[in-house]
Amino acid sequence: MARSRLPRIAFDFVDGGVDGEEGLGWNAQVFRKYSLLPRYCMDVSKRDQSVTLFGHSYSSPFGICPMGILGLFRHGTDLMLAEAAAAANVPYVMSSTSNASLEEAVKVAPNNTWFQIYTTRDETISFDLIRRAREAGIQNLLITVDVPVSVRRERNMRNGFSRPLRVTPRIALESIAHPGWVYSYFKNGGLPLMANFAPYAKPGATADEVADVYSTQIPNSGQTWSLVENIRKAWPHNLIIKGILHPDDAARAVGLGANGLLVSNHGGRQLDRAPAPIEMLAEIRAAVGDEIPLLVDSGIRRGADIIIARCLGATMGLFGRPAVFGAVAGGVAGVSKVMSILRAQIDTNLGQMGCSRFEDLGIQFLRDRR
């Protein structure tokens, strides 16, 4: 449904990966390496998929990943995600590159909004975003560490996705076939503003000018663990490091005071030949021990995927593209539909496996098909 509503240049921006997109495909394929091993004659008449994470009880073991410039695909998507997450009582991780502001998201979902930042070349911007998150009442902050340099997203290159956007005859023709999107795009002022970065541009800056400020700040190739350590000192609440794949990095992050890790390869959008996060979960769990919450993203498309991740040591699974497609297809109701499908799949699988509580899942329910 989302594909039918978006011109190719927009749909492929969400759907695509980096380079040859081998990592993008492997993220989903790797889940098929595992079988779920059921136990029968167990009382599963009552099933519980809730999880407790950072002192908060969530109704399901999943949440929504941080994703930027979502207003390009449907106006207001950031707040649609926040609203649907609050209704389902699951985390919504707002990106610092969102079109709505973090303050707006907190008003919509005060108990469910987390916030993600990329560190900036001008560190005062990073620390001001942290200040704003603290003053807004956000309890969970994510630092993304897996964007040290810019990458080549070949689908975007082939489609002519660039900034400033040059409307070629092919782009124009493709867009005409999606009049609803074109109408909404121009009705809402064209390129949407990156609201979280607007304060760091000149007063009254256009969306393009704000995007220029962003592009001068990210990626921050000079990011080091010392910067992470300084952020730890400045942030009084839960700190989660996003983009961890190596067990040694996981141990170092925890040693610097991280409260949790998001094991991620950025949805196959940064390093094409990186391992899928699900492959690294067991090693990272061994490196950090049993007490540190581990979240995982990249490739989650079924409730069974989240169950597999739990069996390998994850606390919760996050997903991105399905939530965006749900919003594009049906607004808040579309996002809610995505989550209701995952909830139903998790519930059915728990019953079939003979495990009445999601938090009781472990390696004993899993077999490697190889």
N, C-alpha and C positions, 0 to 999 in steps of 0.2 A: 504493500500500500504506500509506503514512503517513497519507493522508487517511482511509482506512478505520479507522485505529487511534486517531485523535485527534478529540475534539469540535471543532466548528467554531471555537469561541472560541480554542482552542489552535492549530489548523492555520492559521487566518487570521493569527494573530500572526506566524508564521514566513513565510507565503506573501505577506503584504501589503506595501504600500508606504505612501506618504504622499499626502495630499490625493486627487486624482483618479487617482493611480497611472499617469499618463502616462509618467513617467520609468521606472517599473518595467517597463512594456512595451517602451519604446524601448531600454532596455539590451540586451535580447536581440535585438530587431528590427534594430538597427543593424549587427550582424554580417552580415546578409544583403545589405548594400550591396556586399560584396566577394566576388570570385571568386578561387579558387586556380588559378594558371596552371601547368600541369604541364610538365615536360621529360621526354622519353622516351629510350630507349636509353641509360640511365644505370645503372650497377651499384648496385642497392639490395638486394643479397642479404643484407647486414648493415646493420641500422638502429639508431641510437643516439639515444634521446630524453633522455639524462641532461643535466643542466645543473650548472655550477659557480657557486655564489652565496655571497658573503661567505666564500670560502675553503673551503666545504663542497660535496662532490659529492652531488647529489640524483639519484635514479633516474629521475624524471619532472619535467617542467617545470610542475608545479602544486603547490598547497598548499591548506590549509584556512584560511579567513578566521576572524577573531575574531568570536564570537557569544555573547551573554549569556543568562542564565537558561535554559539548555538542559535543566536537570533538570526543568523544568516539563513537558517533552514526553516525556522518558523518563529515568527515574532513572539517573544515572551517565553521561549522554551525553558530558560533557566528557572523561572519561577514556577512553571508547570511541573518540572522535576521536583522542586522543593515541596510543592503542595501535595503531589502524589506520594512522595516519601513520608511526609508527615502523616497523611491519612493511613498509610500502611505501617507506620512506626518502624521505619528502617532508615539508615543513614543516607543523607544526600551530601556528597562532597562537592562544594562549589569551587570551581576553578577561578584563580585570580584573573584569567583571561576571559571570564564570562562577560555577557553583555549587561545583565543586571548587576547591581552592586551587592557586596556581601551584606550590607546593612538592610537592603530590600529582602534578601533571602531569609535573614534572621526574623524579620517581621512575619514572613509566611510560615516558616518552620523553625521556631525558636529552639526546640528540643532536638532537632534532627539535622541541623545544618552544621557540617564541618567545613573547613576552609583549607585550600591548597595554594601554595605559592611556589614559583620559581625564584631562586635567588637572582638578584639583579646586579649589573655591573656597578651601578651606584647603590651602595649598600643602604643608604638612607631610605631608598624606596622600599626595600625589603622590610626594614625595621618599622617603617611607617605602616605598611600593610599589616604587620604583626600587631602593632598598636591598635589599629582599627578593629582587627579581629578580637583582640582582648576586650576593648571597650564595648563591642557589640554583644559580648557575652558568649562567644564561641569557646567551646571547651577542647576541641580536637583540631590541631593544626598539622597539615602534611607539608613536608618539604620534598619537592621532586628533585632527584639527583641524577636522572638518566638523560639529561638534555645538555651535554657539555658543548656540542657543536650543532650547526644546522645540517640537515640531511636532504637527500634527494627523494622526493615523493613523486615517482614517475607518472602516476595517474594524473596528478595535478599538472605536471609539466605538459603531458600530452593534451590535456583538456584546456590549457591556457589559463589555469588558475594562478593568478599573480596579483600583486598589488603595486600600483593601482591597476584595477581590472580593465583590460582593453577588450571591448566588446567586438569580437571578430564576427564575420557573417555566420560561421558555424555555431558560435555561442548564441547569437541572436536567434537563429533558426530553431535551435534546441529549446531555447527559453520560450519562444512563442507557443511551443507545444505544451507548455505548462503555465497557462495564463493565470491560474490562481496564485502560484508562487510569485510571478512577475508583478501582479497587482499588489500583493501584500508587501513585496520588497520596496516598491516605489511609494506606496501609501505610507509606509513607516520610515521613509526618509533615506532609503538606499542602504549603504553599508552601515550596520549597527555599531553603536558606540561601545567600546570596551570600558564599561563604567568604573571598574576598579582602578583602572590606570588614568582615568580622566583627571583626577586631582594633580597629576604629575606633569600635565601638559599646560600650555598657556591658558588663561581664562577664555572660555568660549571656543575652545579648540574643536575642530570638526572631527568626525570619526576617523578620517584618514590621518589627521595630525596626531590624534591620540595613538593610532596604530604605529605611526612613525616613532613616537616616544618608546613604545613597547619594543620595536625592532632594534632600537639602539641599546636596549638593556638586556635582551634575552636572545640567544643563550649566553650564559655567563661562564665562559671557558676557564675563568680563574677560580671557580668554586672549589673549595677544599674542605677537609674535615674541620679545620679550625673555624670556618664560618658556621658550620653546623653546630659546633660547640658554643659559639657566641649566641646563636639563635636559641639554643637550649637555655642559656642563662637569662635570655630576655623573655622567654615564654613561660608563664607560670603553670600552664595546664598540660594536657596530654600532647606529646610530640610524636608524630609517626613519620618515618622516613620512607618515601615512595620511590620505587625503581630499583630496589635491592635484588640482586641475583646471585652474588658470590657469598658463600658462607662467612668468609673473613670480613667482608664489608658488613654483613649482618652483625657479627660479634662486635665489630668496632662501633657501629651505631649504638648498640645497646650499652657498650662501655661508656659512651659519651652521654648516656642518659635518655636515649629514646625509649618511649613507653610502648611502642609497637612498630611493626614494619609492614609495608605493603610490597609483597613480592610481585614484581611486575616487569614486563619488557615493553611497556607503553603501548600495549595492544598491537605490537608488531610495527610500530611507527617510528622507531629510532635506529636500532641495530638489527638488520635483517637476519643475520646469522646467530643472533643470541639464542640461548636455550629458552624454551617455553617455561614460564614460572612454575608450572605444575611439576616440571622435572626437577626443580631445585628445592621444592618444599621440604622434603624429608631431611636433606643435608642442612638446610638453614634451621629447621627445628632442632636438629641435633646440636648445632653451633650455639644457639641462644637459650636452650633449655625449655622447660615446659610452661614457664610462667609468662613469657612474653607473648602478647597477642600477635598472631600472624594473619594478615589479610592477603588475599591473592586476587589478581585480575588477569585479563587477557585470555580470550577464548571461551569464556563461560557463556553457554547458550542454552543449557538445560539444567533442571533441578538436579539431575544425576551428576552433573559436573561439580556442583557445589558439594554434594555428598562425597565425591571422590576426593576433592580438595580437603574436606574435613578429615577423612580417613588418613590422609597423608600429613596431617598436622596443622591445617589452617583453622583459624577461628571463624572466619567469615569470607565470603566471596563477593567481589564487586564486579559490575558490568557497566559498559558504556554505550556501545552502538545500539543494542536492543532498546535502551531507554530513549535514545534520540529518535529511532525509527518509530517507536510508539507515539512520541510527542508529535512528530511530523504527520503521522497517519491519523491521530485522533485527539490531540491535545492531552489534557490531564487524564481523560478517560483512556486514551491509548497507552499512556505510561502505566496507569493502574492495571490495564489488561495484561501488559507484559509481566507485571509483578504477580498478578493472580495466577497466571499460567505457571510461573516458577514455584509459587507456593503450593499449587495443586500437585505438581510433579514431585516436589520434595516430600509432601505428605504421603503420596502413593508409594514412593520408593521406600520410605521408612517402614510403612506397613508391610510391604513385600519382603523387606530384609529382616523383619523380626526385631526391629529396634524402635522403641517407642519414643525415645528422646534423641534429638539431633546431637546434643552435646555428649551423648554416650558413644557416638560413632568412633571407630578407631581402625587401626591397620588390620584387625582381625576380620573386618568385613570386606577386605579388598584382596584381589589377586591380579598379578601382572600376567597379561595374556601371553607374553613371550615365554 
